[in-house]
Amino acid sequence: MVDMERIEGRLDGAGLRVGVVASRFNDLIVDRLLDGALASLAAHGVADDDVVVVRTPGAVEIPLLAQALADRDDIHAVVTLGCVIRGATGHYEYVCSMVASGVARVALDASKPVIFGVLTTENLEQAFDRAGGKLGNKGGEAATAAIAAASALRAVRTLA
């Protein structure tokens, strides 16, 4: 068997400073995602003083505020939260595309974990199912992913 180094992110958030960008649009859903994210960060050792929450008017503004946080040297990871629900027009596709590509670009430009926790659902029921309902809380999952990714990235950057 070949010797190889394996790196996996640890779920220990002690010492991490995390930014959370959450939209106000569809706040009935997003507030639940935010609660899940904050609970997950706390459960994994991220101190309350090490969390910065920024609220945006809607989902389209998420990448810009995520970029502002990711550009800070004292922020190790960013979690983005929002909810886009399909309507009767093509607006849904534009918003989803803009937000997803924008968040991905921020992560690559900043070389930091910027986690996509924006729900893109067909209806309100699907959104509730993913915001603390029968399918869990995707906000909490996004926060957990941020901790693991930041840990793995730190390990990669310190390889000998």
C-alpha positions as CSV (number, residue, x, y, z in Angstrom):
1,M,0.0,0.0,0.0
2,V,1.3,3.5,-0.9
3,D,1.8,5.9,2.0
4,M,-0.2,9.0,1.5
5,E,-1.2,11.9,3.6
6,R,-5.0,12.4,4.1
7,I,-6.5,15.6,5.1
8,E,-10.0,15.9,6.4
9,G,-11.6,18.9,8.0
10,R,-12.2,18.7,11.7
11,L,-15.4,19.9,13.3
12,D,-13.6,22.0,15.9
13,G,-14.4,25.7,15.4
14,A,-12.4,27.0,18.3
15,G,-10.5,30.0,17.1
16,L,-12.3,30.4,13.9
17,R,-14.0,33.7,13.0
18,V,-17.0,33.1,10.7
19,G,-19.0,35.6,8.7
20,V,-22.7,34.8,7.9
21,V,-24.5,36.6,5.2
22,A,-28.3,36.1,5.3
23,S,-31.0,37.7,3.2
24,R,-34.1,39.3,4.6
25,F,-36.3,38.3,1.7
26,N,-38.2,35.2,2.6
27,D,-37.2,35.9,6.2
28,L,-39.7,33.3,7.6
29,I,-37.4,30.7,6.0
30,V,-34.0,32.5,6.2
31,D,-34.4,33.3,9.9
32,R,-34.7,29.5,10.6
33,L,-31.6,28.8,8.5
34,L,-29.8,31.5,10.4
35,D,-30.8,30.0,13.7
36,G,-29.6,26.6,12.5
37,A,-26.3,28.1,11.4
38,L,-25.7,29.9,14.6
39,A,-26.6,26.8,16.7
40,S,-24.2,24.7,14.6
41,L,-21.3,27.2,15.0
42,A,-21.8,27.3,18.7
43,A,-22.1,23.5,19.0
44,H,-18.8,23.2,17.2
45,G,-16.9,25.6,19.4
46,V,-17.1,28.9,17.5
47,A,-17.4,31.7,20.1
48,D,-20.3,34.1,19.8
49,D,-17.8,37.0,19.6
50,D,-16.2,35.2,16.6
51,V,-19.4,35.3,14.5
52,V,-20.3,38.3,12.3
53,V,-23.9,38.3,10.8
54,V,-24.7,40.6,7.9
55,R,-28.2,40.9,6.6
56,T,-28.9,41.7,3.0
57,P,-32.2,42.9,1.4
58,G,-32.4,39.9,-0.9
59,A,-30.4,37.0,-2.4
60,V,-28.8,38.9,-5.3
61,E,-26.8,41.0,-2.8
62,I,-25.4,38.0,-1.0
63,P,-22.2,37.6,-3.1
64,L,-21.2,41.3,-2.6
65,L,-21.5,41.1,1.2
66,A,-19.9,37.7,1.2
67,Q,-17.0,39.2,-0.7
68,A,-16.7,42.1,1.8
69,L,-16.4,39.6,4.6
70,A,-14.1,37.2,2.8
71,D,-11.7,40.0,2.0
72,R,-11.1,40.5,5.7
73,D,-8.0,38.9,7.1
74,D,-9.7,38.1,10.3
75,I,-12.5,36.0,8.7
76,H,-11.7,32.4,8.1
77,A,-15.0,31.3,6.4
78,V,-18.3,32.7,5.2
79,V,-21.7,31.1,5.2
80,T,-24.3,32.4,2.8
81,L,-28.0,31.9,3.6
82,G,-31.1,32.8,1.6
83,C,-34.2,31.3,0.0
84,V,-35.3,31.6,-3.6
85,I,-38.7,30.1,-4.4
86,R,-39.8,29.5,-7.9
87,G,-42.5,31.8,-9.1
88,A,-44.5,32.2,-12.3
89,T,-41.8,34.0,-14.3
90,G,-38.2,33.3,-15.3
91,H,-36.9,35.6,-12.6
92,Y,-36.1,32.5,-10.4
93,E,-33.5,31.1,-12.9
94,Y,-31.7,34.5,-13.1
95,V,-31.6,35.0,-9.3
96,C,-30.4,31.4,-8.6
97,S,-27.7,31.7,-11.3
98,M,-26.4,35.1,-10.2
99,V,-26.2,34.0,-6.5
100,A,-24.7,30.6,-7.1
101,S,-22.0,31.8,-9.5
102,G,-21.3,34.9,-7.4
103,V,-20.8,32.9,-4.2
104,A,-18.5,30.4,-6.1
105,R,-16.5,33.3,-7.5
106,V,-16.1,34.9,-4.0
107,A,-14.7,31.6,-2.6
108,L,-12.2,31.3,-5.4
109,D,-11.2,35.0,-5.4
110,A,-10.7,35.1,-1.6
111,S,-9.2,31.5,-1.4
112,K,-11.5,30.9,1.6
113,P,-14.5,28.7,2.2
114,V,-17.6,30.5,1.2
115,I,-20.4,28.0,1.7
116,F,-23.6,28.1,-0.4
117,G,-26.5,27.7,2.0
118,V,-29.1,29.4,-0.2
119,L,-32.2,27.3,-0.7
120,T,-33.5,27.1,-4.3
121,T,-36.9,25.5,-4.0
122,E,-40.0,24.9,-6.1
123,N,-42.4,26.0,-3.3
124,L,-42.7,27.1,0.3
125,E,-43.2,23.5,1.6
126,Q,-39.9,22.5,0.2
127,A,-38.3,25.5,1.8
128,F,-39.8,24.7,5.2
129,D,-38.7,21.1,4.9
130,R,-35.1,22.3,4.5
131,A,-35.2,25.1,7.2
132,G,-35.7,22.9,10.2
133,G,-38.4,20.6,8.9
134,K,-38.3,17.0,7.9
135,L,-35.1,17.3,5.8
136,G,-33.1,19.0,8.6
137,N,-31.7,22.5,8.7
138,K,-29.5,23.4,5.7
139,G,-28.3,26.5,7.5
140,G,-26.8,24.3,10.2
141,E,-25.3,22.0,7.5
142,A,-23.8,25.0,5.7
143,A,-22.2,26.2,9.0
144,T,-20.8,22.7,9.7
145,A,-19.3,22.6,6.2
146,A,-17.7,26.0,6.7
147,I,-15.9,24.7,9.9
148,A,-14.7,21.6,8.2
149,A,-13.6,23.4,5.0
150,A,-11.7,26.0,7.0
151,S,-10.0,23.3,9.0
152,A,-9.0,21.3,5.9
153,L,-7.8,24.5,4.2
154,R,-5.6,25.4,7.2
155,A,-4.1,21.9,7.1
156,V,-3.4,22.1,3.4
157,R,-1.7,25.4,3.8
158,T,0.6,24.1,6.5
159,L,1.7,21.0,4.7
160,A,5.4,20.4,5.0
